[in-house]
Amino acid sequence: MADFERCFQQVRLGPLDLKNRIFVSAHTTNFGHDFMPTQRHVDFHRARAKGGVGLIITEGIRVHPTSIGRPNCIVGYKEESEDAFRAIAEAVHEHGTRIMGQLVHTGRHNDNLVTGSVAWAPSATRWNALGRVPHAMEKRDIAELTDYYVRCALLLERAGFDGIEVHFGHGHLVHQFLSLNSNERTDEYGGSLENRTRLGIELVTAVEEAVGPGFAVGIRISADDFVPGGMGLDATLDMVEITRRAVPRLDFINVSHAEYTSPSIGYHVADMNYGDAPFVHLPTAVAERFPDVPVMGLGRMTSIDIAERVLAETKISMIGMTRAHIADPQIMRKAQEGRVDEIRPCVSCNYCIGELNRGLALSCMMNPTSGREKSWPDDDYGTAAVRRKVLVIGAGPAGLEAARVAATRGHDVHVWEQDSDIGGALRVGARGTGRSDLRKLVDYERRQLDRIGVQIRTGVTADRAMVESLAPDHIVIATGAAPTTEISLDAPVLDAAHLIGRPADAGQRVVLLDFEGAWRAASAAETLATAGHDVSVLSPGAGLFWEINSYSQMLIVDRLKKAGVKFYTLARILEWNGTDVRFTDGSDEDRWIRSVDTVCVSSPGLPRDNPLAAITEGYATSVIGDALAPRDLLQVMYQGHEIGRRI
């Protein structure tokens, strides 16, 4: 704990004393049912509170019927939701953690197909080319909305919450009023910054006047929109100053960034390509401008070491470690107990946000227990009823996770790996430009297996005599998939994964055929482009990198375009003669890319012919991961964890 003295300092937000300076910011979970909080919310937030975090802010609570989206979001204006929110508050308070709710109206983002309600916005302007035209709010709508904000705040106060955060950022309704990109009004709610700030001030003032003195009220802002014509740091500071002067009591300012346009919103959940704390300059600047108001900062603060450094170097009061707490809800407890090496790292792979975008419940590649806290508690794997000897063949991510979980439950686990090192395809993937954090997964698994005492043998090719000598009770086959080009051409092609690790093996002009739509192709393209190669990507689909979550996808496409990579969609290669590539992209005429030096292919591969069938005959056997069927890293880790729990 001494090494993280600042993280464990108590801090005061308005009327609230918090036990430490780390918080979990508002983030969607998709755990709701029929717009109501569920037991899954209770279990999820309880696990983070039990792990020792100082403050939890719930996902955005929709304040009005014109703001509800999918049925798995949650609303705060229905009286029947009070008991469900009370259950969340009680579960969090049980462990000395504070709980707040974020109040949000999504404005023109809301295209509700459930109730048929029309989205509200300051002006009748769509948020993107595919969005619907919203209703430009009238003054009676603003008055109604204000009443609903108060109704939600009072409900949460009765439910035992400690405060609320009014969302001023991310391009939602208040932000839409603030920005000239979305506010075209000519009345007292448009034009000058003072007028555009009016709605936010009225909402916060109404809430503050309605709640009791022990209930904290703050705001969340986007300090930089990252869009042309949007609000930058200076304008945002003006907005904060106006808000602070106009509102009798503002207990905190939670500083975020970006808005829901492409590629801006990708920076809101920046992935591993952007390094540690890439936007810390934004809350730092706000904290320096307003030293009398606690400022909360976030943005890829992936470890407690980073949080401690930022707290030491800035005037920021609290650090948000949201994805880090999805990956490991026990960060604070482990740090306090001197078990930092046991903290499961967040690698910012963004599978979590990817699942949410698909309408699915929150999950985590690094931590398959996230969202499954009731059936799979992260701090209790249970003890196996019968201790067995388990052999895991293959030390890729699936095999490592299976070994770790099985050994934690008390089994005698042995890992055999044919290569000279563990990690499988992750070792190659981590060599890609900006993808080095993938090594953290392998390093974490190695540390835990060493700590538990699992024997790992590398450079070993299993045979029947070895298996018989070990005499395992259960064998887990996790040997991965074999690469395949999925295409036969006149001239040879290379595997894209090979070029991630060895870009120098490619000639100057490279054509990449992407049959997978995943990070293998995207990383190969970026690695080659940053190494100075001329890269063209041919995609058979109507879009690019379709298996990558949309937040990371928009950023990787933006980066590749800036690097000069050329894209062709609906593309089908017709000829590769060793010099030129002939292809079609849906038009009537063939197209050519001339003077090509290298053609490479990204494909998901195929399960290897099972050479272990004879070796493992007669033994209880499970086949997992890509050895069963190629799938993404989230699914691979889930299956490894599941078999480790089940044996």
C-alpha positions in Angstrom: 0.0 0.0 0.0 2.9 2.4 0.7 3.8 2.3 -3.0 0.4 3.6 -3.8 0.0 6.2 -1.1 -1.9 8.7 -3.2 -4.3 6.2 -4.6 -5.4 5.2 -1.1 -5.7 8.7 0.2 -9.2 9.7 1.3 -10.9 12.4 -0.8 -13.9 14.6 -0.4 -16.5 15.3 -3.2 -18.8 17.9 -1.9 -20.6 16.3 1.1 -19.1 12.9 0.5 -16.0 11.3 2.0 -14.5 8.6 -0.2 -12.1 6.0 1.1 -9.7 6.3 -1.8 -9.1 8.2 -5.1 -10.0 5.5 -7.6 -13.4 5.3 -9.2 -15.3 3.3 -11.8 -16.9 5.7 -14.3 -20.3 5.2 -15.9 -20.3 2.6 -18.6 -23.0 0.6 -20.4 -23.5 -3.0 -19.3 -26.7 -4.1 -21.2 -27.7 -5.9 -18.1 -31.1 -4.3 -17.9 -34.4 -6.0 -18.5 -37.5 -4.2 -19.8 -35.6 -0.9 -19.0 -35.1 -1.9 -15.3 -32.0 -2.7 -13.3 -31.5 -6.4 -12.5 -29.8 -8.7 -10.1 -26.9 -8.8 -12.6 -26.3 -5.1 -11.9 -26.3 -5.8 -8.2 -23.7 -8.6 -8.5 -21.5 -6.7 -10.9 -21.3 -3.5 -8.8 -21.0 -5.5 -5.6 -17.9 -7.3 -6.9 -16.1 -4.0 -7.7 -17.1 -2.5 -4.3 -15.9 -5.7 -2.6 -12.6 -5.2 -4.5 -12.1 -1.9 -2.7 -12.8 0.9 -5.3 -13.8 4.2 -3.7 -16.7 5.2 -6.0 -18.9 3.6 -8.6 -20.9 5.6 -11.1 -23.6 3.6 -12.7 -24.2 3.5 -16.5 -26.2 6.3 -18.0 -29.7 6.2 -16.5 -32.2 7.5 -19.1 -34.2 10.3 -17.8 -37.2 10.5 -20.2 -39.2 8.3 -22.5 -37.7 10.1 -25.6 -34.2 8.8 -24.5 -34.8 5.1 -24.0 -33.0 2.8 -26.4 -32.7 -0.9 -26.2 -34.7 -2.7 -23.5 -31.5 -3.6 -21.8 -30.8 0.0 -20.9 -32.2 1.4 -17.6 -34.4 4.3 -16.8 -34.8 6.3 -13.6 -38.2 8.0 -14.0 -40.3 4.9 -13.3 -41.3 4.6 -9.6 -41.2 0.8 -9.8 -37.4 0.9 -10.4 -36.7 2.4 -7.0 -36.3 -1.0 -5.2 -33.9 -2.2 -7.9 -31.7 0.8 -7.5 -31.9 0.4 -3.7 -30.5 -3.2 -4.1 -27.6 -1.8 -6.0 -26.9 0.9 -3.4 -27.1 -1.5 -0.5 -24.7 -4.0 -2.2 -22.1 -1.3 -2.8 -22.5 0.4 0.6 -21.9 -3.0 2.3 -18.3 -2.7 1.3 -17.8 1.0 2.2 -17.9 2.2 -1.4 -20.0 5.2 -2.6 -22.5 4.9 -5.5 -23.7 7.6 -7.9 -26.0 7.5 -10.8 -25.3 9.2 -14.2 -28.4 11.0 -15.6 -28.4 11.3 -19.3 -30.7 12.1 -22.2 -29.2 10.9 -25.5 -30.9 13.5 -27.6 -30.8 13.0 -31.3 -28.8 9.7 -30.9 -32.0 8.0 -29.8 -33.7 6.1 -32.6 -36.2 4.1 -30.6 -37.9 1.3 -32.4 -39.4 -0.2 -29.1 -41.8 2.6 -28.2 -41.8 4.6 -31.4 -40.9 7.8 -29.6 -39.3 10.6 -31.5 -35.8 11.7 -30.5 -35.5 15.2 -29.0 -32.7 17.6 -29.9 -31.9 21.3 -29.8 -32.4 21.5 -33.6 -33.8 19.3 -36.4 -30.3 18.1 -37.4 -29.3 14.5 -37.8 -26.3 13.2 -35.9 -25.0 11.2 -38.9 -25.9 10.4 -42.5 -27.9 7.4 -41.3 -29.6 9.0 -38.3 -33.2 10.1 -38.2 -34.3 13.7 -38.1 -35.1 14.6 -34.4 -37.7 16.9 -33.0 -36.4 20.4 -32.3 -37.4 20.9 -28.6 -39.9 23.5 -27.7 -39.8 25.4 -24.4 -42.5 23.2 -23.0 -40.3 20.2 -23.8 -37.4 21.8 -21.9 -39.7 22.4 -18.9 -40.9 18.8 -19.0 -37.3 17.5 -19.3 -36.2 19.5 -16.3 -39.0 18.0 -14.2 -37.9 14.5 -15.3 -34.3 15.1 -14.3 -35.5 16.1 -10.8 -37.8 13.1 -10.7 -34.8 10.8 -11.4 -32.5 12.5 -8.9 -35.1 12.2 -6.2 -35.8 8.6 -6.9 -32.1 7.8 -6.7 -31.8 9.7 -3.4 -34.7 7.8 -1.9 -33.0 4.5 -3.1 -29.9 5.4 -1.1 -27.6 6.6 -3.8 -24.9 9.1 -2.7 -25.2 11.5 -5.6 -25.7 12.0 -9.3 -23.7 13.0 -12.3 -25.4 15.1 -15.0 -24.0 14.1 -18.4 -22.8 17.2 -20.3 -20.6 15.3 -22.8 -20.2 12.7 -25.5 -22.5 14.4 -27.9 -25.6 13.6 -25.8 -28.5 16.1 -25.4 -26.8 18.7 -23.2 -23.7 18.5 -25.3 -25.9 19.0 -28.4 -27.1 22.3 -26.9 -23.5 23.3 -26.2 -22.1 22.7 -29.6 -22.5 24.9 -32.6 -22.3 21.7 -34.7 -25.7 20.7 -33.4 -27.4 23.8 -32.0 -28.9 26.1 -34.7 -31.4 27.7 -32.3 -32.0 31.5 -32.4 -33.8 31.8 -29.0 -32.3 32.0 -25.5 -31.0 28.4 -25.8 -28.9 29.1 -28.9 -26.2 31.4 -30.3 -23.9 32.6 -27.6 -22.0 30.2 -25.2 -24.1 31.6 -22.4 -27.3 30.7 -24.1 -26.1 27.3 -25.2 -25.1 26.6 -21.6 -28.5 27.6 -20.3 -30.1 24.1 -20.5 -27.3 22.4 -18.6 -27.3 25.1 -15.9 -31.1 24.8 -15.5 -30.9 21.1 -15.2 -28.2 21.1 -12.6 -29.8 24.0 -10.6 -33.2 22.3 -10.5 -31.6 19.0 -9.3 -29.5 20.8 -6.6 -32.5 22.7 -5.3 -34.5 19.5 -5.1 -32.1 17.1 -3.3 -30.8 17.2 0.2 -27.5 18.7 1.3 -25.8 15.3 1.7 -26.5 14.3 -1.9 -23.6 15.1 -4.3 -24.2 16.7 -7.7 -21.6 17.0 -10.4 -21.2 16.9 -14.2 -19.4 14.9 -16.8 -18.0 16.9 -19.7 -16.1 16.2 -22.9 -13.0 18.4 -22.8 -12.3 18.0 -26.5 -14.8 16.9 -29.1 -12.1 15.8 -31.6 -14.3 17.0 -34.5 -13.9 19.9 -36.9 -15.9 22.9 -35.6 -16.5 21.1 -32.2 -15.5 22.3 -28.8 -11.9 22.2 -27.8 -10.2 22.7 -24.5 -10.6 26.5 -24.3 -14.3 26.4 -25.1 -14.9 23.6 -22.7 -13.2 25.5 -19.9 -15.4 28.4 -20.6 -18.4 26.1 -20.3 -17.2 24.8 -17.0 -16.6 28.2 -15.6 -20.0 29.4 -16.6 -21.6 26.3 -15.0 -19.6 26.7 -11.8 -20.5 30.4 -11.4 -24.2 29.9 -12.2 -24.8 26.8 -10.0 -24.8 27.3 -6.2 -23.0 24.0 -5.6 -21.0 21.9 -8.1 -19.4 19.0 -6.2 -17.2 17.7 -8.9 -16.3 17.8 -12.6 -15.7 14.5 -14.4 -13.6 15.2 -17.4 -13.9 12.9 -20.4 -13.6 13.6 -24.2 -15.1 12.9 -27.6 -18.6 12.8 -29.0 -20.7 10.2 -30.8 -19.4 10.8 -34.3 -16.8 8.9 -36.3 -13.9 8.7 -35.6 -14.3 10.9 -32.5 -16.0 8.4 -30.3 -13.3 5.8 -30.9 -11.0 8.0 -28.7 -13.5 7.8 -25.9 -12.5 4.1 -25.4 -9.0 4.3 -27.0 -7.5 0.9 -27.5 -4.0 -0.4 -26.9 -2.6 1.4 -29.9 -2.8 4.8 -28.1 -0.5 4.0 -25.1 -1.1 4.8 -21.4 -3.2 7.8 -20.3 -3.2 9.4 -23.8 -5.7 12.1 -22.8 -4.5 13.0 -19.3 -3.7 16.5 -20.4 -7.4 17.3 -20.6 -8.4 16.7 -16.9 -5.0 18.1 -15.9 -5.8 21.4 -17.6 -9.3 21.6 -16.0 -7.9 20.8 -12.6 -5.3 23.6 -12.9 -8.0 26.1 -14.0 -10.4 25.2 -11.2 -8.5 24.2 -8.1 -11.5 24.6 -5.8 -13.6 21.9 -7.5 -12.6 18.3 -7.4 -11.7 17.1 -10.9 -12.0 13.5 -12.0 -9.9 12.2 -14.9 -10.0 9.1 -17.0 -8.9 7.6 -20.3 -7.0 4.4 -20.5 -5.6 4.5 -17.0 -4.9 0.8 -17.1 -2.9 0.1 -14.0 -2.6 1.4 -10.4 1.0 2.4 -11.2 -0.3 4.8 -13.9 -3.0 6.1 -11.5 -0.4 6.8 -8.8 1.9 8.6 -11.2 -0.9 10.8 -12.6 -2.1 11.7 -9.0 1.5 12.6 -8.1 2.1 14.8 -11.2 -1.3 16.6 -11.5 -4.0 18.3 -9.4 -6.5 15.7 -10.5 -8.5 14.5 -7.4 -9.7 11.1 -8.6 -8.7 8.6 -11.4 -11.1 6.5 -13.3 -10.0 2.9 -13.9 -13.1 1.6 -15.6 -12.0 -1.0 -18.1 -9.3 -2.0 -15.6 -12.0 -2.8 -13.1 -13.9 -4.8 -15.7 -10.7 -6.8 -16.2 -10.1 -7.2 -12.4 -12.6 -6.0 -9.8 -10.1 -6.6 -7.1 -7.4 -4.1 -8.1 -7.5 -2.0 -4.9 -7.6 -5.0 -2.5 -4.7 -6.7 -4.3 -2.7 -3.5 -4.3 -3.4 -3.0 -0.6 -2.3 -6.5 0.2 0.9 -6.3 -1.8 -0.3 -8.6 -4.6 0.1 -6.3 -7.6 1.6 -9.1 -9.7 -1.8 -10.9 -9.3 -3.8 -8.0 -10.8 -5.3 -9.1 -14.1 -4.3 -6.4 -16.6 -6.5 -4.6 -19.0 -5.0 -4.7 -22.4 -7.6 -2.3 -24.0 -8.6 -4.9 -26.6 -12.1 -3.4 -26.5 -13.9 -6.7 -26.8 -16.0 -5.3 -23.9 -17.4 -2.4 -25.9 -17.6 -4.7 -29.0 -20.1 -6.9 -27.2 -22.2 -3.9 -26.1 -22.3 -2.6 -29.6 -23.8 -5.9 -30.7 -26.5 -5.5 -28.1 -25.0 -8.2 -25.9 -24.2 -8.1 -22.2 -20.9 -6.7 -21.1 -18.1 -9.2 -21.1 -14.3 -9.1 -21.0 -11.6 -11.1 -22.9 -9.2 -10.9 -20.0 -11.8 -11.7 -17.4 -14.6 -14.1 -18.5 -16.2 -13.7 -15.0 -17.2 -10.1 -15.7 -21.0 -10.0 -16.0 -21.2 -13.5 -14.6 -20.4 -12.7 -11.0 -23.2 -14.8 -9.6 -22.2 -18.1 -11.3 -18.5 -17.4 -11.6 -17.3 -15.2 -8.7 -13.9 -13.8 -9.5 -12.6 -14.2 -6.0 -13.8 -17.7 -5.5 -13.2 -20.4 -8.1 -14.2 -23.1 -5.6 -12.2 -26.2 -4.8 -12.5 -29.3 -7.0 -14.4 -32.1 -5.3 -11.8 -34.6 -6.6 -8.2 -33.5 -7.3 -7.2 -34.7 -10.8 -4.1 -34.7 -12.8 -4.7 -32.5 -15.9 -2.6 -32.3 -19.0 -3.0 -29.2 -21.2 -1.4 -29.6 -24.6 -0.8 -26.2 -26.2 0.1 -23.0 -24.4 -1.8 -20.4 -26.4 -4.4 -18.2 -24.6 -7.1 -20.9 -24.3 -4.7 -23.5 -22.9 -3.1 -21.1 -20.5 -6.4 -19.9 -19.1 -7.7 -23.5 -18.7 -4.5 -24.4 -16.9 -4.7 -21.4 -14.6 -8.3 -21.9 -13.6 -8.0 -25.7 -13.2 -4.9 -25.3 -11.0 -6.5 -22.5 -8.9 -9.3 -25.0 -8.1 -6.7 -27.5 -6.8 -5.9 -29.8 -9.8 -2.4 -31.0 -10.5 -1.9 -29.3 -13.9 0.8 -29.9 -16.5 1.3 -27.8 -19.6 3.1 -29.0 -22.7 3.9 -26.6 -25.6 5.6 -27.6 -28.9 7.1 -24.1 -29.5 10.0 -22.8 -27.6 7.8 -20.3 -25.7 4.2 -19.9 -24.5 1.6 -17.6 -25.9 0.8 -19.1 -29.3 -0.4 -16.6 -31.9 -0.4 -13.8 -29.3 3.4 -13.7 -29.5 3.2 -12.8 -33.2 0.2 -10.5 -32.7 2.1 -8.5 -30.0 4.8 -7.7 -32.6 2.4 -5.6 -34.6 2.5 -1.8 -34.6 0.8 -0.6 -31.4 -0.2 -4.1 -30.3 2.5 -4.9 -27.8 0.1 -4.9 -24.8 -1.0 -8.3 -25.9 2.1 -9.6 -24.2 0.5 -8.6 -20.9 -2.0 -11.4 -21.2 0.8 -14.0 -21.7 2.9 -12.5 -18.9 0.0 -12.5 -16.5 -0.8 -16.1 -17.2 2.8 -17.1 -16.9 3.1 -15.3 -13.5 0.0 -17.0 -12.1 1.0 -20.4 -13.3 4.4 -20.0 -11.8 2.9 -18.8 -8.5 0.5 -21.7 -8.4 3.2 -24.2 -9.2 2.1 -25.4 -12.6 4.8 -27.2 -14.6 5.2 -25.8 -18.1 7.3 -27.7 -20.6 8.2 -26.0 -23.9 9.8 -27.4 -27.0 7.9 -30.6 -26.3 6.1 -32.7 -28.9 3.6 -35.0 -27.2 3.6 -38.7 -27.9 1.8 -41.7 -26.6 4.6 -42.8 -24.3 4.8 -39.4 -22.7 1.1 -39.3 -22.1 1.1 -42.8 -20.6 4.0 -41.9 -18.4 2.2 -38.9 -17.0 -1.1 -40.8 -16.7 -3.4 -37.8 -16.7 -7.0 -38.0 -15.6 -8.1 -35.4 -18.1 -6.4 -34.0 -21.3 -7.2 -30.5 -22.7 -6.1 -30.1 -26.3 -5.5 -26.4 -27.1 -3.2 -26.7 -30.1 -4.7 -23.8 -32.1 -5.4 -23.5 -35.8 -3.2 -24.0 -38.8 -2.9 -21.0 -41.2 -4.5 -21.3 -44.6 -4.6 -19.0 -47.6 -8.2 -20.0 -48.6 -7.3 -19.3 -52.2 -5.2 -20.9 -55.0 -3.3 -18.5 -57.3 -0.6 -18.8 -59.9 2.0 -17.1 -57.8 2.8 -17.8 -54.2 1.3 -15.7 -51.4 2.4 -15.1 -47.8 0.5 -15.4 -44.5 -0.4 -11.9 -43.1 0.6 -13.1 -39.6 4.0 -13.9 -40.8 4.5 -10.3 -42.1 3.3 -8.9 -38.7 6.4 -10.4 -37.2 8.7 -10.0 -40.2 7.6 -7.0 -42.4 11.0 -6.9 -44.1 10.0 -10.2 -45.8 7.5 -8.2 -47.9 8.4 -6.3 -51.0 7.7 -2.6 -51.4 4.2 -2.9 -52.9 1.9 -5.3 -51.0 -1.7 -6.4 -51.7 -3.4 -7.9 -48.6 -6.4 -10.1 -49.2 -8.6 -10.0 -46.0 -10.8 -13.0 -45.7 -11.1 -12.6 -41.9 -12.0 -9.0 -41.2 -10.2 -9.1 -37.9 -7.1 -7.7 -36.1 -4.7 -10.0 -38.0 -5.4 -8.1 -41.3 -5.6 -4.7 -39.7 -2.4 -5.1 -37.8 -0.5 -6.5 -40.8 -1.7 -3.5 -42.9 -0.6 -1.0 -40.2 2.7 -2.7 -39.5 3.6 -2.8 -43.2 2.4 0.8 -43.8 4.4 2.2 -40.9 7.4 0.3 -42.1 7.2 2.2 -45.4 5.4 -0.3 -47.6 2.8 0.6 -50.2 -0.3 -1.4 -49.0 -3.6 -2.1 -50.7 -6.3 -4.0 -48.8 -8.9 -6.1 -50.7 -12.0 -6.9 -48.7 -14.7 -9.3 -49.9 -17.4 -7.5 -47.8 -19.1 -4.2 -48.2 -17.0 -2.9 -45.2 -13.6 -3.2 -43.7 -12.4 -5.3 -40.7 -15.9 -6.3 -39.9 -14.9 -8.5 -36.9 -13.3 -5.5 -35.1 -15.5 -3.6 -32.7 -16.7 -0.4 -34.3 -14.8 1.9 -31.9 -11.4 0.4 -32.7 -12.5 -0.1 -36.3 -13.1 3.5 -37.0 -9.7 4.5 -35.6 -7.7 1.8 -37.4 -9.3 2.8 -40.7 -8.6 6.4 -40.0 -5.0 5.7 -39.2 -4.5 3.5 -42.2 -6.0 6.1 -44.5 -3.6 8.7 -43.1 -0.7 6.2 -43.7 -1.7 6.0 -47.4 -3.3 2.5 -47.3 -5.7 2.0 -50.2 -9.0 0.0 -49.7 -11.2 -1.9 -52.1 -14.4 -3.4 -50.9 -16.6 -6.1 -52.5 -13.3 -7.2 -53.9 -12.6 -10.6 -55.4 -9.1 -11.4 -56.8 -9.1 -12.9 -60.3 -5.4 -13.2 -61.0 -2.0 -12.9 -59.4 0.8 -13.7 -61.8 3.8 -12.7 -59.7 3.8 -9.1 -61.0 0.2 -7.8 -61.3 -3.0 -8.4 -59.4 -6.3 -8.4 -61.3 -9.5 -8.2 -59.3 -13.1 -7.1 -59.4 -14.9 -4.8 -56.9 -18.4 -5.3 -58.1 -18.1 -3.2 -61.3 -18.4 -4.6 -64.8 -14.7 -4.0 -65.5 -11.7 -5.8 -64.1 -9.3 -3.7 -62.1 -5.5 -4.0 -61.8 -2.8 -3.2 -59.2 0.4 -3.2 -61.2 4.0 -4.0 -60.1 3.0 -5.8 -57.0 5.9 -7.4 -55.0 3.9 -9.4 -52.4 0.5 -10.7 -52.0 -0.5 -11.8 -48.5 -3.6 -13.3 -47.1 -5.4 -13.0 -43.7 -7.7 -15.9 -42.9 -9.0 -17.5 -39.7 -7.1 -20.7 -40.4 -8.5 -24.2 -39.9 -8.3 -26.6 -37.0 -5.4 -28.9 -37.4 -6.0 -32.5 -38.3 -6.0 -34.0 -34.8 -2.6 -35.7 -34.6 -3.3 -36.3 -30.9 -6.3 -38.6 -31.4 -4.2 -41.7 -31.2 -2.0 -40.2 -28.5 -5.0 -39.4 -26.2 -7.2 -42.4 -27.0 -8.7 -43.8 -23.9 -8.3 -40.6 -21.9 -11.0 -38.1 -20.9 -10.3 -35.3 -23.4 -11.6 -31.8 -24.2 -10.7 -29.8 -27.3 -10.9 -26.0 -26.9 -10.1 -22.8 -28.6 -9.0 -22.6 -32.2 -8.2 -26.3 -32.1 -12.0 -26.9 -31.9 -12.9 -24.1 -34.4 -11.3 -20.7 -35.1 -12.9 -17.9 -33.1 -11.9 -14.6 -31.6 -9.8 -14.1 -28.5 -12.9 -13.3 -26.3 -14.4 -16.7 -27.1 -11.1 -18.5 -26.8 -10.5 -17.1 -23.3 -14.1 -17.9 -22.3 -13.8 -21.5 -23.3 -10.5 -21.9 -21.5 -12.0 -20.5 -18.4 -15.1 -22.6 -18.7 -13.3 -25.9 -19.0 -11.0 -25.0 -16.1 -14.1 -24.5 -13.9 -15.8 -27.7 -15.2 -13.0 -30.3 -14.8 
